Amino acid sequence: MAGSGRAQKNKAHKTRFSSKSSRRDHKLAGTTKEKNSKKSAVQQSAKELRLQRNKNIRDSKRAILLSERRGIKGDKSAPRVLVLVPLDSRAQTGELKKRIVAACLGDESCAVDAMETENPSEGSLGSISIPRLKFRLTVLEAPYGDLQTCLQAVKVADIVAFVFSVAENDENVFEKSGKPVLSMLKAQGLPHTIGIPLGLGDVASKKRADVWKLYHDRLEAEFPPHVKTFDGSSNDEAQQMLRHISEQRPSHLQWRSQRPYVMAEQLAFEADSQSPSVGTLRLSGYVREQSLSVNKLIHISGIGDFQLEKMEILDDPCPLSNKKFDGMAVDAHKEILPDPNKQEALVIENILDPLAGEQTWPTEEELAKADVRDQGRKRRKLPKGTSDYQASWIMDESDEEEGSDIENAENTQEMQCDDEYQDDASRGAFEEEETEADTSEMMDDEPLSISQRKEEIQRLKEAVRSDEEFPDEVDTPMDVPARERFARYRGLKSMRTSAWDPKESLPADYARIFAFDNFNRTMKHVTKKASCVDEAFSACTGSFVRLHIRNFSSSVAASLLESYRTCPLVACGLFQHESKMTVVHFSIKKNDSFTEPIKSKENLLFHIGFRSYFTRPIFSTDDINMNKHKYERFLHAGRFSVASVIMPVQFPPGPLVVFKRDAQNLHYVASGLLKNADPDRIILKKIILSGYPLRVSKRKAIVRYMFHNPEDVKWFKPLELWTKYGRRGRIMEPVGTRGAMKCVFDGVVQQRDAVCVNLYKRVYPKWPQQ
């Protein structure tokens, strides 16, 4: 009987709340139904907004991905660049390039486009359109043995094909000749890579599969897994390689994707009629990665920074199809002139004002002090009717005494100035000696024979070994007082905690550079500003443009007209401030395969992204918890150091590849990354003066051979001593006339111990030579 009071009643749930809804009802028991309904509506709307926001994010990411994929296969994207990199001398890339071009020209429409593109009068690189695969291709060859040209070609590559010859009995060719090239290119950063072995047809059919697997495994060991390998001697494999390239999504390198760049497809030069030494360089090519603004500065790789006179958007010389798209027809034959109010000025050095610190007129404070001084003087007895002007010419006895005191003070001041001048002259002489010693060790700038070069390398290797075994130890000269020889050095209680003013006694070159209050904040502001492109003064990605570069040297242009077909020429856009000189720091590590020593202030070639400079870096330790860093005489192998150079500003990221010139060859010696730009980084050169105990009496000892006269002992008396067995001490007084000194320590000193003292001076990178 369901309606009676005898109906079955089940036992209630033992927990406090049987569900989340009952728990919510319990919380809202004291509120009215209207409040409950309003709160539930707010909660429901918040949930819907959150779901809608997530859906919008997913849709935007999907739209970006689809636009990239659709832009890859179409007229709105630049042709892909395929670079053939040989890993040994037997790999013939010329025959392989002909086979790839023949595979591209399999379609008749493609052949017509190629003939229109390859016009010898224009000097084009010859991009090829492949309508059946819906993409365009430019094939470049990197010469074997020319590391710099190979690196320059890979910088603009969308796909890198490593070409190597295979042999049945020779298995070490790839390791010997290809390792330096691979390590250099991996340090620079590689896009999508494939492998192309040559010579598989000459291998016996029974061993062909084993040889193929052997070289494929070696290639996979150097690069990420699933690297595709194609037989370069087969036409069918060439067709499969083209299909693979067309389907691949290009990998955007971070350092390259932030800036717009144009690879020179055509190049021409027009000299100025009034000044034939300069003229206008006309560089034509496709805009890649980002939109290019005519108001921004551009950098020509290996040449320098320039302003654009104007920019023309032209018809695509290698269209994917004969149909004209509406979007492309609007931009065809469009000329863009820079806005004088918005165009960035080409500023390289800071303008030095030598009279900036001069005082030409007394301040109000000085005038007030002069009035107080005049009121404090005693009143003189003067004849009646004497004016103030006449009174200033009347001298009494007190004035004569004051005049004599002033003359004496001036004489003593002149004597002190003479002494200071002599000290400065002596310091300058020692500075010249140090610079001469440094430049004498830079033997790269002098023509040397093979035997002299070997002797110099052996001498530097011995210096490196002594620097590793006895770091920073210096012998005190016997013919020159130590207080004069080490006048620029000072002692520090602690290198980590002691104060050192970064603005103190800066060299004259530091007045020509620029500094940032906050480098990271400036970088964020500049990159955010660069993302907002003014479409009226810019060309979008994939457009074929002609850049008119003003004030270009005629001699440099003549060399570029001959070399740009073999070594790619790139014009990349610059961010704000990237043409100004400052002190830039790199994290650098020596290449393991390079065994010769690399000395500080040695002339090296730095490749940072699309830019390259000859610099003389100084090396220092990378101490994170310190504001002072120790100078290193050599770049030691097996660990990272910091290389500091004076060069134009560049914002991270930026891969670094370092070359050293030997006679006419360039050797890959080191690699690294761009850190920051900071002129206030303090780099201290440390030297250690050592002496030996002559007589020891528990905590006291008489030390000799650290100095050679008692005046030097008194001069360096405030410095703290330390021993190689961990004792600390100080100098008490000189003993005798030969430079011995009495010292006291915090513990018992051993007779076999060595007594040392640390001295520091700040070093600065050199201004780059033109």
Protein Blocks (a to p, Z undefined) as FASTA:
>chain_A
ZZbmkbccddddfbfblbfklmmmmmmmmpcfklmmmmmmmmmmmmmmmmmmmmmmmmmm
mmmmmmmmmmmncckbccdddddddfbfklcfklmmmmmmmmmmmpfklmmmmmmmmcfk
lopghiaddfknopacddddddehilmlmmmmmmmpcbdcddddddfklcklmmmmmmmm
mmmmmmnopaddddddehklmpcfklmmmmmmmmmmmmmmmmcehiacddfkbfklmmmm
mmmmmmpccdddfklmmpccdddfbdcddddfklmmbccdddddddehiacdfkbccdde
hiaccddfbdcddddfbdfbfbdcfklmmmgopacdddfklpccddfbdcddfklmpcfb
dcfklmmmmmmmmmmpccddddehiafklmmmpccfklmmmmmmmmmmmmmmmmmmmmmm
mmmmmmmmmmmmmmmmmmmmmmmlpccdfklmmmmmmmmmmmmmmmmmmghiacddfkbc
fklmmmmbccdfblklpccdfkgopafklmmpccdfblmlmmmmmmmmmmmccfklccce
hiacddddehiafklmmmmmmmmmmmccddddddehilbccdddddddddfklmbdcdeh
iacdddehjbccddddddddddfkbcbdcddfbdcehiacdddddddddddddddddddd
ehjaccdfbdcddfbdcfkbccddddddddddfbdchjaccdehkbccfklmmmmmmpcc
ddfkopacddfbdehjeopacdddfbdcdfkbccddddddddddddddZZ
